[in-house]
């Protein structure tokens, strides 16, 4: 949708530029005016695109069924996080392999939204598997199971990862 709107804006701006240039000489002031119009149109297209994205998210993930899972590293962790796998009710829903830059961002306090989806109200099984290397260089493979309860409100699950285990908190 965004690309279609951008294409329309570019086409209109190019047509107005070429039609003005074809008919007669264009002054600098006229070019400035056309450039300002193109920038205004571009700004409008970007704001419309942002609104459409918000509406799309509300349609795809209604608050009554929405669940989001966030991942962070516990403070002062020295292990190297390689990957995180998430299963909800026995079904794999997310898997992410971390790059060096992502790992550095998480060590500085960054949080990653690893999963957003829809589940029905009630109790659900959440299995989180963490793969990585400990500070001593040995392989790390932690898997923990959590029970989350979903009601009508959106559910946010926060997972704090460490080489000692996984801590879960929900809102």
ZANURO-946032 format. One line per 2 residues: number of its first residue (from 0); their letters; for each residue x, y, z of C-alpha. Coordinates in steps of 0.5 Angstrom, whole numbers, always signed. Layout:
BEGIN
NUM) A) X/Y/Z ~ ...
***
This chain:
BEGIN
0) XX) +0/+0/+0 ~ +6/+5/+2
2) XX) +9/+3/-4 ~ +3/+4/-9
4) XX) +2/+11/-5 ~ +9/+13/-6
6) XX) +9/+11/-14 ~ +3/+16/-15
8) XX) +6/+22/-11 ~ +13/+21/-15
10) XX) +8/+20/-22 ~ +4/+26/-20
12) XX) +10/+30/-18 ~ +14/+28/-25
14) XX) +8/+30/-29 ~ +7/+37/-26
16) XX) +15/+38/-27 ~ +15/+36/-34
18) XX) +9/+39/-36 ~ +11/+46/-33
20) XX) +18/+45/-36 ~ +15/+43/-43
22) XX) +11/+49/-44 ~ +16/+54/-42
24) XX) +22/+56/-38 ~ +21/+55/-30
26) XX) +23/+60/-25 ~ +27/+58/-19
28) XX) +21/+60/-15 ~ +16/+56/-19
30) XX) +21/+50/-18 ~ +21/+51/-10
32) XX) +14/+52/-10 ~ +13/+45/-13
34) XX) +18/+42/-9 ~ +15/+44/-3
36) XX) +8/+41/-6 ~ +12/+35/-7
38) XX) +14/+35/+0 ~ +7/+36/+3
40) XX) +4/+30/-1 ~ +10/+26/+1
42) XX) +9/+28/+9 ~ +1/+26/+8
44) XX) +3/+19/+5 ~ +7/+18/+10
46) XX) +2/+19/+16 ~ -3/+16/+12
48) XX) +1/+10/+12 ~ +3/+10/+19
50) XX) -5/+10/+21 ~ -6/+4/+16
52) XX) -1/+0/+19 ~ -4/+2/+26
54) XX) -11/+0/+23 ~ -8/-7/+20
56) XX) -5/-9/+27 ~ -12/-7/+31
58) XX) -15/-12/+26 ~ -10/-17/+26
60) XX) -9/-17/+33 ~ -16/-15/+37
62) XX) -14/-14/+44 ~ -19/-19/+47
64) XX) -14/-25/+44 ~ -7/-21/+43
66) XX) -1/-24/+47 ~ +6/-21/+46
68) XX) +12/-24/+48 ~ +18/-20/+50
70) XX) +25/-22/+51 ~ +31/-19/+55
72) XX) +38/-21/+58 ~ +38/-20/+66
74) XX) +43/-15/+69 ~ +50/-16/+68
76) XX) +49/-23/+64 ~ +56/-26/+61
78) XX) +53/-31/+57 ~ +53/-31/+49
80) XX) +45/-31/+47 ~ +45/-35/+40
82) XX) +38/-37/+39 ~ +31/-37/+43
84) XX) +25/-41/+41 ~ +18/-40/+43
86) XX) +12/-45/+43 ~ +5/-44/+45
88) XX) +1/-50/+47 ~ +6/-55/+44
90) XX) +6/-51/+37 ~ +12/-47/+35
92) XX) +11/-40/+34 ~ +17/-36/+34
94) XX) +25/-37/+33 ~ +30/-32/+33
96) XX) +38/-33/+32 ~ +41/-27/+35
98) XX) +46/-23/+31 ~ +52/-19/+35
100) XX) +49/-12/+34 ~ +42/-15/+37
102) XX) +46/-18/+43 ~ +50/-12/+44
104) XX) +43/-8/+44 ~ +40/-13/+49
106) XX) +46/-13/+54 ~ +45/-5/+54
108) XX) +38/-6/+56 ~ +35/-7/+50
110) XX) +28/-11/+50 ~ +26/-15/+43
112) XX) +19/-17/+42 ~ +19/-24/+39
114) XX) +12/-26/+38 ~ +5/-23/+37
116) XX) -1/-27/+36 ~ -8/-29/+38
118) XX) -10/-34/+43 ~ -17/-35/+46
120) XX) -18/-34/+54 ~ -16/-39/+59
122) XX) -9/-42/+61 ~ -4/-44/+56
124) XX) +3/-47/+56 ~ +9/-43/+54
126) XX) +15/-47/+53 ~ +22/-42/+52
128) XX) +28/-45/+50 ~ +35/-41/+50
130) XX) +41/-43/+46 ~ +48/-40/+47
132) XX) +55/-41/+50 ~ +56/-40/+58
134) XX) +62/-35/+60 ~ +67/-41/+60
136) XX) +65/-43/+53 ~ +61/-49/+54
138) XX) +54/-50/+51 ~ +48/-47/+54
140) XX) +41/-50/+53 ~ +36/-48/+58
142) XX) +28/-50/+57 ~ +23/-48/+61
144) XX) +15/-49/+61 ~ +11/-43/+64
146) XX) +3/-43/+65 ~ +0/-36/+62
148) XX) -7/-34/+64 ~ -11/-30/+58
150) XX) -17/-26/+60 ~ -20/-21/+55
152) XX) -15/-16/+56 ~ -8/-16/+52
154) XX) -3/-20/+55 ~ +4/-18/+55
156) XX) +9/-24/+57 ~ +16/-21/+59
158) XX) +22/-26/+59 ~ +29/-25/+63
160) XX) +34/-29/+60 ~ +40/-31/+64
162) XX) +45/-37/+64 ~ +42/-39/+71
164) XX) +35/-40/+68 ~ +29/-36/+65
166) XX) +25/-31/+69 ~ +17/-30/+67
168) XX) +13/-24/+69 ~ +6/-22/+66
170) X) +2/-16/+65
***
